[in-house]
Every structure is written in C-alpha cells, then in structure tokens.
Amino acid sequence: MSKSFHIEDDLQRQRLMQFLAKRELPFQVEVGEIREQRTLPQNARLWALHQLAAKETGYAPDELHELMLCKFFGTKEVELGGIRRTVPLKRSSTRDKAEFRDFLDSVENFYASELGVWLGQEEAA
C-alpha cells in the first residue's frame, strides 16, 4: 500500500507522525516539495485536441498522443521478446501542472501550424 500526504500545517504534521508511529517496520518514506499534478481540464483539452487531429489525419487519438509524447519528451528504444520499439522518455500522466502546460501548448501549436486544427475552429468558420 502506498499513501501520499500533503502536509501544510503543524496539526497535519502531528497526524502524520501518529500514522507513522503505528506502521510496522520496515517501510519506506519519501519527503519532498508538493507537486501540483496536471488538472482534469488540462487533460480534457489535450484529448479534445487529439480528437480533432485524428479526424484530420486518420490516426487514432492514442497514436497521436504517443507521437506527441515522443516529439516533446524525446524517445528511447526498448526491446521485449525480440520486438524493438521506440517509446517516449516520459508520460504525460506523471507531469506536474507546469510541465503539462508546456506539453499542451506544444501540441496545440503543432496541430495548428502543421495540421490546421485547433479548438474553437468550428466557431471561427
């Protein structure tokens, strides 16, 4: 079982200490700055863009998502059972809000400039 806590005041810190005191050893703890995960509206906008681009290109939205991940984050070669495949270095689901925003902006700009598709284009026509 994995559990994540956002500690923002002393009462929350005390409750976390109580929680940790009750855990059986051994266990692992990681401490770091709070990362704001991408938002649901950001993710919905990305997939709406993929849907529009899919209509224009004939690719599936999932295929376009993989291509955009590779374009933005770079790639690596993986092999499993004799099958080689190029995969993105990072996934969008694990990006924080700012990095996801950069990725979304890049996808939006690429689709608009290279494919001529953007959100709201129906209203502009």
C-alpha positions in Angstrom: 0.0 0.0 0.0 1.3 3.4 -1.0 0.0 6.6 0.6 0.7 10.3 -0.1 0.2 13.1 2.3 0.2 16.9 1.7 1.4 18.5 5.0 0.7 22.2 5.2 0.4 22.9 8.9 1.6 21.6 12.3 -1.6 19.6 13.0 -1.2 17.7 9.8 2.4 17.0 10.6 1.4 15.7 14.1 -1.2 13.4 12.5 1.4 12.1 10.0 3.8 11.3 12.9 1.0 9.4 14.7 0.3 7.5 11.5 4.0 6.6 11.0 4.3 5.5 14.6 1.6 2.9 14.1 3.2 1.4 11.0 5.0 -1.9 11.3 8.7 -1.9 10.3 10.2 -1.9 7.7 8.6 0.7 5.5 9.8 3.5 3.2 9.2 7.2 3.4 9.8 9.9 0.7 9.7 13.6 1.5 9.7 16.4 -1.0 8.1 19.6 -2.2 4.4 19.4 -3.1 3.9 18.8 -6.8 0.7 20.1 -8.3 -0.4 17.4 -10.7 -1.9 18.2 -14.1 -5.5 19.2 -13.9 -8.5 17.4 -15.3 -9.4 20.4 -17.6 -5.8 20.4 -19.0 -6.1 16.7 -19.7 -9.5 17.1 -21.3 -8.2 19.8 -23.5 -5.3 17.7 -24.7 -7.6 14.8 -25.6 -10.0 17.1 -27.4 -7.1 18.3 -29.5 -6.1 14.7 -30.2 -9.7 14.0 -31.3 -9.6 16.9 -33.8 -6.2 15.9 -35.2 -7.4 12.3 -35.5 -10.3 13.5 -37.8 -7.7 15.3 -40.0 -5.0 12.7 -40.1 -6.8 9.3 -39.9 -4.6 8.3 -36.9 -6.3 7.2 -33.7 -6.1 9.8 -30.8 -3.9 7.3 -28.8 -1.5 7.1 -31.7 -1.3 10.8 -31.9 -0.7 11.1 -28.2 2.2 8.7 -28.4 3.7 10.7 -31.3 3.3 14.0 -29.4 4.9 12.5 -26.3 7.9 11.3 -28.4 8.2 14.7 -30.2 8.1 16.7 -26.9 9.9 14.5 -24.4 12.2 12.5 -26.7 12.5 8.8 -27.2 14.3 5.6 -26.2 14.5 2.2 -27.8 13.1 -0.8 -25.8 13.2 -4.5 -26.7 11.0 -7.2 -25.4 10.9 -10.8 -26.8 12.8 -9.7 -29.9 10.5 -6.8 -30.7 12.1 -3.4 -30.8 10.0 -0.3 -30.3 10.6 3.4 -29.9 8.8 4.8 -26.8 8.6 8.3 -25.2 11.0 9.1 -22.4 8.2 10.5 -20.2 4.4 10.0 -19.9 2.0 13.0 -19.6 0.2 11.4 -16.7 3.1 11.9 -14.4 3.8 15.5 -15.3 3.2 18.4 -12.9 0.9 21.2 -13.8 3.6 23.5 -15.3 5.3 20.8 -17.4 1.9 19.5 -18.6 1.0 23.1 -19.7 4.2 23.3 -21.7 3.4 19.9 -23.4 -0.2 21.0 -24.1 1.0 24.3 -25.6 3.4 22.4 -27.8 0.8 20.0 -29.0 -1.7 22.9 -29.7 0.9 24.8 -31.6 2.0 21.8 -33.7 -1.6 20.8 -34.6 -2.5 24.4 -35.5 0.6 25.1 -37.6 1.1 21.6 -39.2 -2.5 20.3 -39.5 -4.6 23.5 -39.4 -6.7 22.3 -36.5 -7.3 24.0 -33.2 -10.0 24.0 -30.5 -12.8 26.5 -31.4 -12.1 26.3 -35.1 -15.8 25.4 -35.7 -16.9 28.8 -34.3 -14.3 30.6 -36.4 -15.7 29.1 -39.7 
